[in-house]
Amino acid sequence: MIAAVGTLEGVDMVLKVLGMVNAVPDFTQHPEVINGCTDLQVQVQVLGKADRPARSAVGVASLPRNIAVEVEAVVLVRGI
């Protein structure tokens, strides 16, 4: 994304977030984990406007290199 935008300052707002949470089968709080990501974006305005994006959260049995969470975002970029 930075290669296309130049800097993160070009991000106008986050439209959608998809979060994949590395979890055991009986863990059911995936939305709360991903809410932490969007809460940070809204409260600190990390990327653009402070509007709350649409979001999805899913639990997965594993992620690459055993990471805890993987987040994908669709963003609106100014001037592109």
Secondary structure, 3 states (H helix, E strand, C coil): CHHHHCCHHHEEEEEEEEEEEECCCCCCCHHHHHHHHHHHHHHHCCCCCCCCCEEEEEEECCCHHHCCEEEEEEEEECCC
